[in-house]
Protein backbone atom coordinates (compact mmCIF):
# COMPACT_ATOMS: atom_id res chain seq x y z
CA UNK A 1 0.00 0.00 0.00
CA UNK A 2 1.32 3.43 -0.89
CA UNK A 3 1.59 5.77 2.08
CA UNK A 4 -0.55 8.89 1.81
CA UNK A 5 2.10 11.09 3.41
CA UNK A 6 5.86 11.33 3.76
CA UNK A 7 7.37 9.57 6.75
CA UNK A 8 6.98 12.78 8.72
CA UNK A 9 3.66 14.52 8.26
CA UNK A 10 3.67 17.81 6.40
CA UNK A 11 0.84 18.77 8.75
CA UNK A 12 3.15 18.52 11.75
CA UNK A 13 5.78 20.58 9.96
CA UNK A 14 3.23 23.26 9.13
CA UNK A 15 2.13 23.82 12.72
CA UNK A 16 5.63 23.89 14.24
CA UNK A 17 6.14 27.65 13.59
CA UNK A 18 2.75 28.43 15.17
CA UNK A 19 3.67 26.47 18.27
CA UNK A 20 7.08 28.12 18.47
CA UNK A 21 5.43 31.55 18.33
CA UNK A 22 2.91 30.68 21.03
CA UNK A 23 -0.10 30.65 18.67
CA UNK A 24 -1.48 27.53 20.30
CA UNK A 25 -5.13 27.84 19.33
CA UNK A 26 -4.26 28.53 15.70
CA UNK A 27 -1.99 25.49 15.69
CA UNK A 28 -4.68 23.27 17.21
CA UNK A 29 -7.31 24.52 14.76
CA UNK A 30 -4.97 23.79 11.84
CA UNK A 31 -4.24 20.37 13.28
CA UNK A 32 -7.92 19.49 13.72
CA UNK A 33 -8.95 20.63 10.25
CA UNK A 34 -5.97 18.97 8.61
CA UNK A 35 -6.64 15.65 10.30
CA UNK A 36 -10.31 15.72 9.34
CA UNK A 37 -9.40 16.33 5.71
CA UNK A 38 -6.81 13.55 5.60
CA UNK A 39 -9.23 11.12 7.26
CA UNK A 40 -12.02 11.99 4.81
CA UNK A 41 -9.74 11.46 1.80
CA UNK A 42 -8.22 8.17 3.00
CA UNK A 43 -9.32 4.59 3.13
CA UNK A 44 -9.55 3.03 6.58
CA UNK A 45 -6.22 1.25 6.15
CA UNK A 46 -4.50 4.37 4.80
CA UNK A 47 -5.76 6.43 7.72
CA UNK A 48 -4.52 3.95 10.30
CA UNK A 49 -1.15 3.81 8.56
CA UNK A 50 -0.93 7.60 8.58
CA UNK A 51 -1.73 7.75 12.31
CA UNK A 52 0.82 5.06 13.16
CA UNK A 53 3.57 6.66 11.06
CA UNK A 54 3.12 10.22 12.26
CA UNK A 55 1.57 10.23 15.75
CA UNK A 56 3.24 7.43 17.64
CA UNK A 57 6.74 6.46 18.65
CA UNK A 58 9.80 8.37 19.73
CA UNK A 59 9.75 10.84 16.84
CA UNK A 60 6.33 12.22 17.73
CA UNK A 61 7.10 12.25 21.45
CA UNK A 62 9.84 14.81 20.72
CA UNK A 63 7.58 17.02 18.62
CA UNK A 64 6.37 20.24 20.33
CA UNK A 65 2.77 19.21 19.61
CA UNK A 66 3.20 16.09 21.75
CA UNK A 67 4.49 18.20 24.62
CA UNK A 68 1.56 20.60 24.24
CA UNK A 69 -1.10 17.90 24.26
CA UNK A 70 0.23 16.31 27.44
CA UNK A 71 -0.75 19.39 29.46
CA UNK A 72 -4.36 19.29 28.24
CA UNK A 73 -7.38 17.53 29.79
CA UNK A 74 -7.10 14.43 27.60
CA UNK A 75 -3.37 14.25 28.13
CA UNK A 76 -3.83 14.13 31.89
CA UNK A 77 -5.06 10.57 31.53
CA UNK A 78 -3.82 9.46 28.13
CA UNK A 79 -0.27 10.74 27.75
CA UNK A 80 2.23 7.92 27.62
CA UNK A 81 -0.35 5.17 27.13
CA UNK A 82 -0.65 2.95 24.12
CA UNK A 83 -4.41 2.61 24.05
CA UNK A 84 -5.83 6.09 24.74
CA UNK A 85 -8.54 5.37 27.28
CA UNK A 86 -10.53 8.57 26.84
CA UNK A 87 -13.24 7.22 29.15
CA UNK A 88 -10.85 7.53 32.11
CA UNK A 89 -13.14 8.92 34.86
CA UNK A 90 -10.78 11.77 35.77
CA UNK A 91 -10.92 13.00 32.17
CA UNK A 92 -14.71 12.74 32.18
CA UNK A 93 -14.79 14.80 35.37
CA UNK A 94 -13.02 17.64 33.56
CA UNK A 95 -15.30 17.35 30.51
CA UNK A 96 -18.42 17.32 32.70
CA UNK A 97 -17.16 20.31 34.69
CA UNK A 98 -16.65 18.54 38.02
CA UNK A 99 -13.19 20.03 38.38
CA UNK A 100 -15.01 23.37 38.90
CA UNK A 101 -13.28 26.47 37.52
CA UNK A 102 -10.21 26.56 35.34
CA UNK A 103 -7.12 26.32 37.57
CA UNK A 104 -5.67 29.84 37.98
CA UNK A 105 -2.04 28.74 37.61
CA UNK A 106 -2.34 27.24 34.12
CA UNK A 107 0.35 28.18 31.63
CA UNK A 108 -0.81 29.85 28.37
CA UNK A 109 -0.19 26.58 26.55
CA UNK A 110 -2.23 24.54 29.05
CA UNK A 111 -5.04 27.10 29.03
CA UNK A 112 -5.23 27.03 25.25
CA UNK A 113 -5.33 23.26 24.87
CA UNK A 114 -7.84 22.98 27.73
CA UNK A 115 -10.30 25.38 26.12
CA UNK A 116 -9.80 23.76 22.70
CA UNK A 117 -10.27 20.16 23.83
CA UNK A 118 -13.30 20.98 25.98
CA UNK A 119 -14.95 22.54 22.92
CA UNK A 120 -14.46 19.43 20.75
CA UNK A 121 -17.55 17.71 19.41
CA UNK A 122 -16.48 14.67 21.43
CA UNK A 123 -16.56 16.66 24.67
CA UNK A 124 -19.87 18.32 23.82
CA UNK A 125 -21.43 14.95 23.04
CA UNK A 126 -20.25 13.45 26.33
CA UNK A 127 -21.64 16.42 28.26
CA UNK A 128 -25.00 16.00 26.55
CA UNK A 129 -24.99 12.30 27.41
CA UNK A 130 -24.27 13.11 31.02
CA UNK A 131 -27.05 15.68 31.22
CA UNK A 132 -29.56 13.22 29.72
CA UNK A 133 -28.70 10.50 32.21
CA UNK A 134 -28.88 13.00 35.08
CA UNK A 135 -32.41 14.02 34.01
CA UNK A 136 -33.50 10.42 33.64
CA UNK A 137 -32.22 9.46 37.07
CA UNK A 138 -33.62 12.54 38.77
CA UNK A 139 -37.07 11.83 37.30
CA UNK A 140 -37.24 8.18 38.32
CA UNK A 141 -38.97 8.94 41.60
CA UNK A 142 -41.94 10.34 39.70
CA UNK A 143 -42.48 7.01 37.92
CA UNK A 144 -41.45 4.39 40.47
CA UNK A 145 -41.76 4.03 44.21
CA UNK A 146 -38.31 3.30 45.62
CA UNK A 147 -36.67 2.76 42.20
CA UNK A 148 -33.84 0.30 41.69
CA UNK A 149 -31.08 1.39 39.30
CA UNK A 150 -28.12 -0.46 37.77
CA UNK A 151 -25.27 1.64 36.36
CA UNK A 152 -23.06 -0.52 34.10
CA UNK A 153 -19.63 1.01 33.51
CA UNK A 154 -20.39 3.57 36.21
CA UNK A 155 -16.98 5.28 36.39
CA UNK A 156 -17.26 7.87 39.16
CA UNK A 157 -21.07 7.54 39.12
CA UNK A 158 -21.38 11.24 38.34
CA UNK A 159 -24.69 10.79 36.52
CA UNK A 160 -26.35 9.58 39.72
CA UNK A 161 -24.72 12.02 42.13
CA UNK A 162 -27.73 14.36 42.28
CA UNK A 163 -30.29 11.55 42.30
CA UNK A 164 -28.66 9.99 45.36
CA UNK A 165 -29.57 13.11 47.35
CA UNK A 166 -33.22 13.22 46.24
CA UNK A 167 -36.00 12.39 48.65
CA UNK A 168 -37.70 10.31 45.95
CA UNK A 169 -34.83 7.85 46.02
CA UNK A 170 -35.27 7.14 49.71
CA UNK A 171 -35.84 3.43 50.03
CA UNK A 172 -34.54 2.87 46.53
CA UNK A 173 -31.22 1.37 45.50
CA UNK A 174 -28.44 2.16 43.04
CA UNK A 175 -26.06 -0.64 42.08
CA UNK A 176 -22.86 0.79 40.61
CA UNK A 177 -20.79 -1.63 38.52
CA UNK A 178 -17.45 -1.09 36.81
CA UNK A 179 -14.70 -3.40 35.62
CA UNK A 180 -12.13 -0.96 37.04
CA UNK A 181 -11.69 -1.61 40.75
CA UNK A 182 -10.22 1.88 41.23
CA UNK A 183 -13.54 3.41 40.13
CA UNK A 184 -15.47 1.31 42.62
CA UNK A 185 -13.05 2.19 45.41
CA UNK A 186 -13.57 5.88 44.57
CA UNK A 187 -17.38 5.51 44.59
CA UNK A 188 -17.26 3.82 47.98
CA UNK A 189 -15.18 6.65 49.43
CA UNK A 190 -17.19 9.48 47.84
CA UNK A 191 -20.82 8.48 48.40
CA UNK A 192 -22.52 7.50 51.63
CA UNK A 193 -26.07 6.82 50.42
CA UNK A 194 -27.60 3.89 52.35
CA UNK A 195 -29.08 2.47 49.14
CA UNK A 196 -25.82 2.45 47.19
CA UNK A 197 -24.18 -0.88 46.40
CA UNK A 198 -20.98 -1.07 44.36
CA UNK A 199 -19.52 -4.03 42.50
CA UNK A 200 -16.42 -4.71 40.43
CA UNK A 201 -15.52 -7.61 38.18
CA UNK A 202 -16.20 -8.88 34.69
CA UNK A 203 -19.45 -8.42 32.82
CA UNK A 204 -19.90 -12.18 33.10
CA UNK A 205 -19.65 -11.87 36.91
CA UNK A 206 -22.30 -9.16 36.87
CA UNK A 207 -24.88 -11.06 34.87
CA UNK A 208 -24.36 -14.27 36.89
CA UNK A 209 -24.79 -12.56 40.27
CA UNK A 210 -28.17 -13.89 41.40
CA UNK A 211 -28.26 -11.55 44.41
CA UNK A 212 -28.75 -8.49 42.20
CA UNK A 213 -32.50 -8.80 41.87
CA UNK A 214 -34.36 -6.77 39.24
CA UNK A 215 -34.25 -3.12 38.24
CA UNK A 216 -36.56 -0.36 37.08
CA UNK A 217 -33.77 1.32 35.13
CA UNK A 218 -30.43 0.11 33.74
CA UNK A 219 -28.09 2.52 32.00
CA UNK A 220 -24.74 2.27 30.21
CA UNK A 221 -23.19 5.72 29.79
CA UNK A 222 -19.98 4.87 27.89
CA UNK A 223 -19.40 1.10 27.86
CA UNK A 224 -20.81 0.35 24.40
CA UNK A 225 -18.26 2.66 22.76
CA UNK A 226 -15.60 0.10 23.72
CA UNK A 227 -17.32 -3.18 22.79
CA UNK A 228 -17.39 -5.06 19.50
CA UNK A 229 -20.79 -6.04 18.08
CA UNK A 230 -20.81 -9.58 19.44
CA UNK A 231 -20.10 -8.37 22.96
CA UNK A 232 -22.85 -5.74 22.70
CA UNK A 233 -25.36 -8.45 21.79
CA UNK A 234 -24.24 -10.58 24.73
CA UNK A 235 -24.39 -7.68 27.18
CA UNK A 236 -27.84 -6.49 26.09
CA UNK A 237 -29.16 -10.05 26.06
CA UNK A 238 -27.88 -10.57 29.61
CA UNK A 239 -29.10 -7.24 31.02
CA UNK A 240 -32.66 -7.24 29.69
CA UNK A 241 -33.74 -10.15 31.95
CA UNK A 242 -32.61 -8.04 34.93
CA UNK A 243 -35.33 -5.47 34.25
CA UNK A 244 -38.63 -5.49 36.11
CA UNK A 245 -41.83 -5.54 34.02
CA UNK A 246 -42.06 -2.13 32.38
CA UNK A 247 -38.41 -1.39 33.18
CA UNK A 248 -36.10 0.43 30.78
CA UNK A 249 -32.53 0.15 29.56
CA UNK A 250 -30.82 3.26 28.18
CA UNK A 251 -27.38 3.16 26.55
CA UNK A 252 -25.24 5.60 24.58
CA UNK A 253 -22.86 4.99 21.70
CA UNK A 254 -20.83 7.32 19.47
CA UNK A 255 -22.12 7.70 15.94
CA UNK A 256 -20.00 7.71 12.75
CA UNK A 257 -20.73 11.45 12.52
CA UNK A 258 -18.91 12.27 15.76
CA UNK A 259 -17.13 15.57 15.21
CA UNK A 260 -13.35 15.71 15.80
CA UNK A 261 -12.96 11.93 15.83
CA UNK A 262 -9.89 12.28 13.59
CA UNK A 263 -8.06 14.12 16.37
CA UNK A 264 -8.88 11.43 18.92
CA UNK A 265 -7.78 8.62 16.63
CA UNK A 266 -4.57 10.25 15.44
CA UNK A 267 -3.31 11.96 18.57
CA UNK A 268 -4.62 9.64 21.26
CA UNK A 269 -4.83 6.30 19.44
CA UNK A 270 -8.48 6.09 20.53
CA UNK A 271 -10.76 4.18 18.16
CA UNK A 272 -14.32 3.83 19.44
CA UNK A 273 -16.91 1.49 17.98
CA UNK A 274 -19.04 3.93 16.01
CA UNK A 275 -22.63 2.86 15.31
CA UNK A 276 -25.38 4.54 13.35
CA UNK A 277 -29.05 3.70 13.01
CA UNK A 278 -28.41 0.91 10.49
CA UNK A 279 -25.80 -0.77 12.70
CA UNK A 280 -28.13 -0.61 15.69
CA UNK A 281 -31.06 -2.01 13.72
CA UNK A 282 -28.90 -5.00 12.75
CA UNK A 283 -27.81 -5.56 16.36
CA UNK A 284 -31.32 -5.32 17.75
CA UNK A 285 -32.63 -7.86 15.27
CA UNK A 286 -30.94 -10.53 17.37
CA UNK A 287 -32.93 -9.66 20.51
CA UNK A 288 -36.13 -11.48 21.32
CA UNK A 289 -39.06 -9.27 20.35
CA UNK A 290 -41.29 -11.28 22.68
CA UNK A 291 -39.74 -9.62 25.73
CA UNK A 292 -39.68 -6.05 24.38
CA UNK A 293 -42.52 -3.58 24.70
CA UNK A 294 -40.68 -0.97 22.70
CA UNK A 295 -37.34 0.17 21.35
CA UNK A 296 -36.20 3.64 20.36
CA UNK A 297 -33.02 5.00 18.78
CA UNK A 298 -32.40 8.74 18.92
CA UNK A 299 -29.49 11.16 18.57
CA UNK A 300 -28.15 14.00 20.66
CA UNK A 301 -28.52 17.51 19.26
CA UNK A 302 -25.10 17.50 17.60
CA UNK A 303 -25.51 14.00 16.20
CA UNK A 304 -22.34 12.72 17.87
CA UNK A 305 -24.04 10.09 20.03
CA UNK A 306 -26.92 7.71 19.52
CA UNK A 307 -29.08 6.55 22.40
CA UNK A 308 -30.72 3.16 22.56
CA UNK A 309 -33.80 2.82 24.75
CA UNK A 310 -35.34 -0.61 25.36
CA UNK A 311 -38.42 -1.31 27.47
CA UNK A 312 -39.51 -4.78 28.52
CA UNK A 313 -43.02 -6.10 28.78
Backbone torsions as a table, in degrees:
resi	resn	phi	psi	omega
1	UNK	NA	134.0	178.8
2	UNK	-78.8	130.2	179.0
3	UNK	-68.1	144.3	-177.5
4	UNK	-84.7	-7.6	-179.1
5	UNK	-141.8	164.8	169.8
6	UNK	-63.3	172.5	-177.4
7	UNK	-60.9	-30.5	174.7
8	UNK	-116.4	127.0	-170.5
9	UNK	-62.8	132.4	173.0
10	UNK	-61.0	-29.8	178.5
11	UNK	-61.6	-42.7	178.5
12	UNK	-66.1	-38.2	177.7
13	UNK	-64.6	-37.0	-177.9
14	UNK	-66.9	-34.5	-175.8
15	UNK	-89.3	-9.3	179.8
16	UNK	-56.5	-47.0	179.5
17	UNK	-61.4	-36.4	178.8
18	UNK	-64.3	-41.5	178.7
19	UNK	-66.2	-41.6	-179.3
20	UNK	-63.0	-32.4	-179.3
21	UNK	-88.2	0.6	178.7
22	UNK	81.2	14.7	178.5
23	UNK	-89.8	68.0	-169.7
24	UNK	-67.3	-43.7	-178.5
25	UNK	-65.8	-39.2	177.3
26	UNK	-63.9	-39.2	178.8
27	UNK	-65.5	-42.4	-179.4
28	UNK	-68.2	-39.0	176.5
29	UNK	-62.0	-43.7	178.7
30	UNK	-63.5	-40.6	178.1
31	UNK	-60.9	-50.9	-177.1
32	UNK	-60.8	-45.4	-179.6
33	UNK	-66.7	-41.5	179.7
34	UNK	-62.6	-42.4	179.8
35	UNK	-66.0	-40.4	178.5
36	UNK	-61.1	-40.7	-178.6
37	UNK	-66.9	-45.4	-179.7
38	UNK	-61.9	-43.0	180.0
39	UNK	-61.7	-43.1	-178.0
40	UNK	-66.0	-29.4	-175.6
41	UNK	-95.1	3.2	-174.3
42	UNK	-115.2	153.4	167.9
43	UNK	-72.9	168.3	179.9
44	UNK	-59.7	-43.8	-179.6
45	UNK	-67.1	-41.3	178.4
46	UNK	-62.3	-40.7	-178.9
47	UNK	-65.4	-43.3	179.1
48	UNK	-65.5	-36.8	176.9
49	UNK	-64.3	-44.5	178.0
50	UNK	-58.0	-47.0	-178.5
51	UNK	-62.6	-43.5	-178.8
52	UNK	-66.0	-37.7	-176.7
53	UNK	-74.6	-31.0	-169.5
54	UNK	-112.2	-18.4	-173.2
55	UNK	-127.5	26.0	174.9
56	UNK	-144.0	163.9	176.8
57	UNK	87.7	-179.1	-173.6
58	UNK	-65.9	-35.1	-177.8
59	UNK	-62.0	-47.8	-179.9
60	UNK	-68.6	-33.9	-179.3
61	UNK	-62.2	-23.1	178.4
62	UNK	-91.0	-7.6	-178.5
63	UNK	-74.3	143.1	179.6
64	UNK	-59.1	-27.3	177.1
65	UNK	-64.0	-41.8	178.6
66	UNK	-59.5	-43.5	179.4
67	UNK	-64.8	-37.1	179.4
68	UNK	-65.5	-46.6	-175.0
69	UNK	-64.9	-29.0	-178.2
70	UNK	-67.5	-16.6	178.7
71	UNK	-96.4	2.8	179.1
72	UNK	-90.6	174.6	-178.7
73	UNK	-58.4	-43.5	-179.8
74	UNK	-70.2	-35.2	179.7
75	UNK	-66.6	-24.0	-179.7
76	UNK	-62.7	-23.7	179.4
77	UNK	-119.1	-13.7	-174.0
78	UNK	-108.2	-26.8	-172.7
79	UNK	-56.8	130.8	177.5
80	UNK	85.9	-0.7	177.8
81	UNK	-97.6	163.5	-178.8
82	UNK	-100.8	-7.4	-173.1
83	UNK	-119.3	-14.9	175.2
84	UNK	63.0	64.6	-179.5
85	UNK	-81.4	86.6	-177.3
86	UNK	-69.1	-17.2	179.5
87	UNK	-85.3	12.2	172.6
88	UNK	-51.4	125.3	-174.5
89	UNK	-56.5	-33.6	-179.9
90	UNK	-66.6	-33.9	175.6
91	UNK	-68.4	-43.1	178.9
92	UNK	-61.5	-36.1	177.6
93	UNK	-58.3	-42.1	178.9
94	UNK	-66.6	-44.8	-179.4
95	UNK	-62.4	-40.9	-179.7
96	UNK	-73.2	-20.0	-178.3
97	UNK	96.9	14.5	-179.0
98	UNK	-79.1	-5.1	174.9
99	UNK	-89.9	11.3	177.3
100	UNK	63.6	-136.5	-173.2
101	UNK	-79.3	162.0	176.2
102	UNK	-59.0	130.0	178.9
103	UNK	-55.1	134.4	-174.7
104	UNK	-71.6	-18.5	-174.7
105	UNK	-98.3	17.9	179.4
106	UNK	-67.5	142.3	172.9
107	UNK	-71.8	161.8	176.5
108	UNK	-56.0	-38.1	179.1
109	UNK	-64.9	-47.0	-179.2
110	UNK	-65.1	-38.0	178.9
111	UNK	-64.6	-40.4	-178.7
112	UNK	-66.7	-48.0	-176.8
113	UNK	-69.8	-30.9	176.6
114	UNK	-63.4	-50.9	-178.2
115	UNK	-64.0	-36.4	-178.4
116	UNK	-70.0	-46.9	-177.6
117	UNK	-68.6	-34.8	179.8
118	UNK	-72.5	-14.6	176.6
119	UNK	-94.5	-2.8	179.7
120	UNK	-60.6	152.5	175.6
121	UNK	-58.5	-34.4	176.0
122	UNK	-58.7	-47.8	-178.5
123	UNK	-67.0	-42.8	179.6
124	UNK	-61.8	-40.5	179.8
125	UNK	-65.8	-41.1	178.1
126	UNK	-65.5	-37.9	177.2
127	UNK	-64.4	-39.7	179.5
128	UNK	-67.1	-38.3	173.5
129	UNK	-56.6	-51.5	-176.9
130	UNK	-57.2	-45.7	-178.7
131	UNK	-63.6	-37.1	178.0
132	UNK	-65.2	-46.0	180.0
133	UNK	-64.8	-37.5	176.8
134	UNK	-59.4	-46.4	179.8
135	UNK	-62.2	-44.3	-179.5
136	UNK	-60.8	-44.4	-178.5
137	UNK	-69.5	-38.7	179.9
138	UNK	-67.1	-27.3	-176.9
139	UNK	-90.3	-4.2	-175.2
140	UNK	-60.3	-37.0	-177.2
141	UNK	-62.4	-21.8	178.5
142	UNK	-78.1	-17.8	-176.5
143	UNK	-108.3	-27.5	-175.8
144	UNK	-132.2	142.4	171.2
145	UNK	-83.7	124.6	179.8
146	UNK	52.6	62.7	-174.5
147	UNK	-65.1	149.5	174.1
148	UNK	-112.1	130.8	-172.9
149	UNK	-126.3	139.3	172.9
150	UNK	-120.7	119.1	176.5
151	UNK	-102.3	114.2	-176.5
152	UNK	-103.0	119.3	-170.2
153	UNK	75.7	52.5	-168.5
154	UNK	-73.5	-22.3	-175.7
155	UNK	59.4	-127.3	177.5
156	UNK	-88.9	8.2	177.5
157	UNK	59.8	31.1	-176.0
158	UNK	-64.0	-31.2	-178.0
159	UNK	-63.6	-30.0	-176.2
160	UNK	-98.0	1.1	-173.9
161	UNK	-58.0	-45.2	-179.2
162	UNK	-71.6	-40.3	-178.5
163	UNK	-61.6	-33.2	-178.7
164	UNK	-64.4	-20.7	-179.5
165	UNK	-96.4	-1.7	-176.7
166	UNK	-80.8	143.7	178.5
167	UNK	-62.1	-34.6	-177.6
168	UNK	-62.3	-21.7	-178.2
169	UNK	-88.9	-3.4	178.4
170	UNK	-59.7	128.7	-177.0
171	UNK	87.6	-10.5	176.9
172	UNK	-88.6	-175.6	-178.2
173	UNK	-146.2	140.3	172.6
174	UNK	-119.1	122.6	175.3
175	UNK	-103.3	117.2	-178.7
176	UNK	-102.4	122.0	-178.4
177	UNK	-124.1	135.6	174.3
178	UNK	-151.2	145.2	177.7
179	UNK	-70.8	-22.9	-177.9
180	UNK	-87.9	112.4	-178.2
181	UNK	-61.6	-31.4	179.7
182	UNK	-62.7	-36.3	177.6
183	UNK	-64.7	-44.2	-179.5
184	UNK	-65.1	-40.3	176.8
185	UNK	-60.4	-40.0	179.9
186	UNK	-66.1	-44.1	179.4
187	UNK	-60.0	-42.1	-179.4
188	UNK	-65.7	-33.1	177.5
189	UNK	-76.7	-35.1	-169.9
190	UNK	-82.4	-39.0	-171.8
191	UNK	-110.9	142.0	-178.7
192	UNK	-123.7	24.7	-179.5
193	UNK	-68.5	132.4	-176.6
194	UNK	-65.1	-21.5	-179.2
195	UNK	-96.9	13.1	-178.7
196	UNK	-95.6	128.4	175.4
197	UNK	-125.5	134.0	-177.3
198	UNK	-122.8	141.2	-176.0
199	UNK	-137.9	147.2	175.1
200	UNK	-133.4	149.6	178.9
201	UNK	153.6	-160.2	178.3
202	UNK	-87.1	163.3	175.7
203	UNK	-62.4	-32.8	176.8
204	UNK	-63.1	-41.7	177.8
205	UNK	-60.1	-41.8	-177.4
206	UNK	-61.5	-50.6	-173.7
207	UNK	-75.2	-12.0	177.8
208	UNK	-103.6	6.9	178.2
209	UNK	-85.0	103.3	-174.3
210	UNK	-79.4	-0.5	176.8
211	UNK	-89.8	-3.7	-176.0
212	UNK	-68.8	-34.0	-175.0
213	UNK	77.6	-154.2	-176.9
214	UNK	-123.5	158.4	-169.1
215	UNK	-127.4	150.0	173.1
216	UNK	-80.7	-29.2	-174.5
217	UNK	-148.4	127.4	173.6
218	UNK	-121.1	133.0	178.3
219	UNK	-136.6	148.1	-179.4
220	UNK	-127.3	98.8	-173.7
221	UNK	-72.7	-37.0	-175.3
222	UNK	-139.7	-8.3	-170.4
223	UNK	-60.9	-40.0	-173.8
224	UNK	-66.3	-22.0	176.5
225	UNK	-61.8	-21.8	-173.0
226	UNK	-103.6	-5.1	-171.9
227	UNK	-106.3	141.1	173.4
228	UNK	-73.3	166.3	-172.3
229	UNK	-56.7	-43.9	-177.9
230	UNK	-61.0	-41.1	179.5
231	UNK	-67.5	-36.0	177.7
232	UNK	-61.9	-44.5	178.9
233	UNK	-59.8	-43.7	-179.3
234	UNK	-64.2	-44.7	-178.1
235	UNK	-64.3	-48.1	-179.9
236	UNK	-63.2	-42.6	179.5
237	UNK	-62.9	-30.2	-179.8
238	UNK	-83.5	-30.7	-176.8
239	UNK	-81.8	-34.3	-177.2
240	UNK	-56.7	-40.4	177.9
241	UNK	-65.3	-13.5	178.6
242	UNK	-83.7	-4.6	179.5
243	UNK	-84.9	143.2	171.2
244	UNK	-71.6	162.1	173.8
245	UNK	-53.9	129.0	-177.4
246	UNK	82.9	-1.8	-179.7
247	UNK	-73.0	162.8	-175.9
248	UNK	-127.3	148.5	170.5
249	UNK	-117.3	132.7	179.4
250	UNK	-129.9	126.0	-177.3
251	UNK	-136.5	150.6	179.6
252	UNK	-116.4	152.6	-180.0
253	UNK	-154.7	138.0	178.1
254	UNK	-66.6	143.1	178.9
255	UNK	-94.9	162.8	177.4
256	UNK	-62.4	-17.5	-179.3
257	UNK	-90.3	10.7	179.7
258	UNK	-55.3	122.0	-179.7
259	UNK	-70.3	143.8	174.9
260	UNK	71.2	16.2	178.5
261	UNK	-64.1	-28.5	179.6
262	UNK	-60.9	-39.3	178.7
263	UNK	-63.6	-44.4	-179.1
264	UNK	-64.2	-40.9	-178.4
265	UNK	-70.5	-44.1	-176.0
266	UNK	-74.4	-50.5	-170.9
267	UNK	-85.7	-25.6	-177.0
268	UNK	-120.5	6.1	177.8
269	UNK	52.0	41.2	-177.5
270	UNK	-113.1	117.0	-173.0
271	UNK	-126.2	88.7	-178.9
272	UNK	-71.0	167.2	173.9
273	UNK	-89.3	95.7	-180.0
274	UNK	-75.9	140.0	176.6
275	UNK	-141.5	132.0	174.6
276	UNK	-103.8	-171.7	-178.2
277	UNK	-58.4	-41.2	-177.9
278	UNK	-65.7	-41.7	179.2
279	UNK	-63.7	-40.1	-179.6
280	UNK	-69.4	-38.1	177.5
281	UNK	-60.2	-40.4	178.9
282	UNK	-65.8	-40.3	179.8
283	UNK	-66.8	-41.5	-175.8
284	UNK	-71.7	-19.4	179.8
285	UNK	-64.4	-18.6	-179.3
286	UNK	-85.5	-11.0	-179.3
287	UNK	-83.7	149.0	-179.5
288	UNK	-71.3	118.2	179.6
289	UNK	-71.3	-16.6	-178.9
290	UNK	-68.6	-23.0	-178.5
291	UNK	-98.0	-7.9	-175.0
292	UNK	-100.7	131.8	172.2
293	UNK	-86.2	-32.9	-179.9
294	UNK	-168.1	157.1	175.7
295	UNK	-142.6	139.9	-176.9
296	UNK	-137.2	139.4	173.1
297	UNK	-122.4	125.5	179.5
298	UNK	-143.3	160.8	-176.4
299	UNK	-106.6	159.4	168.8
300	UNK	-75.7	175.2	-173.2
301	UNK	-63.2	-34.7	-178.1
302	UNK	-86.2	-10.8	-179.7
303	UNK	82.3	6.3	-176.8
304	UNK	-80.5	-22.1	178.8
305	UNK	-129.3	145.5	169.3
306	UNK	-107.9	145.0	177.1
307	UNK	-115.2	135.4	177.1
308	UNK	-109.9	123.6	177.6
309	UNK	-120.4	122.9	178.9
310	UNK	-121.1	135.3	176.2
311	UNK	-124.8	134.3	-178.0
312	UNK	-95.1	158.3	179.7
313	UNK	-69.4	NA	NA
